[in-house]
């Protein structure tokens, strides 16, 4: 009897998570999709965003989100992956024991703190030494790149760690150097874990809002260089939600819908890629 | 096992309990413009000290939301930092004070004076270098507010006229963060509420008229917007008490102290 109660209670709890997800999905689409058709898809995918004047083009934000995310990966993936390789293959146990918690601690820093560091340190540095207003694709990419490091490091680390020791031994026995072992045996063997880490990092980067609002500059124009300001989908929603009414609010939900679709597409690509091993 | 199950049940129950805590009697809810909010909060504090029986709850949300809330009766008093549109005229309005919109630059910028046309051209993207308006040879970085903001709306009405703010402008979501960017960016230009100008930025003259209290009071400085209090029906009891208080000499002096332009009391 008790077992039955426990089983059913846990089932309800398990389904409540799925139910919440379904409700959110339903709600976002229900609020967002009507506007896309009301405004017309041509209007919706133009580059003119001025929702209080009936212009709902979100292309520049889609481009902005993708640019910033791609930039973050460009910085975060090589750094994170090298760090994971160093920790598993080239460092002593003591270094591992001390360094890994420190990197994981990065994940615990609130994003507003990252944004603040960006405004105080990075933005003036870029403005004075590289050019442009400082609030830029570059600044956002660097900050987001650092923010996704813990995700990439810890998941890649775990997946490199579970590669069977016999693989390493075999490769070394065949006369491969340590570096050859890493690039030709370990990384391919840990591939699915590494890709998962990149996807999760990408998810964090594309969904990050606070830090990006603070350092991206949020200009609506599509950036022509990495020193230009940029507006992402998430920052538009956060910037404008508090004042929006009517169609404007619906347009922000439509932005959410598009973000949702982009993330689903990325996830599908990721699962496809990992399965092909 | 049963004890384990108790935990989530208790947790769920607390959610319900929170929803039905009793409301205090005689409270006033004020909602609307985020520009008006900090000043109303100060007046509300003074008011509550005077009348301990009345509780005032001040919320933000923006002018448009405040107007909507007044229509729907979800607040007792709405606030707006812009004039009412044609279809909003039915509400009872009380002019509390005026607020100047001032143009701010970085401290080191040599420019002290711009004409209305120059400001318009800077924000619509026609002028992009400080050299063109008599400054150093460097790119202009204009900072604007987000779509839907009352301050942006007033700036568009008062200065931009029919021109559209360029999409190359940086966008920030509060007076404070616009000021922060201008304070740290030598090439920046932005507009904020006069009450929020501080020593880290420089407020410039428009058409040769400086943004000071004297020019505000004489209405020589044109770029001012009203701070309105709104009610759906003619105010009664506590609501009336509060509105009367905001128009009293005491309250108007407080507003003046924070850089707003009092409406001038008829005693």
Interface residues (C-beta under 8 A of the other chain):
Chain A: X2 X5 X6 X9 X13 X48 X49 X50 X51 X52 X60 X119 X123 X124 X127 X133 X134 X135 X213 X217 X218 X219 X220 X221 X229 X231 X238 X239 X240 X242 X243 X244 X245 X248
Chain B: X1 X2 X5 X8 X34 X60 X61 X62 X63 X64 X65 X68 X139 X141 X146 X147 X148 X149 X150 X164 X166 X167 X168 X169 X170 X171 X172 X173 X180 X181 X184 X185 X187 X188
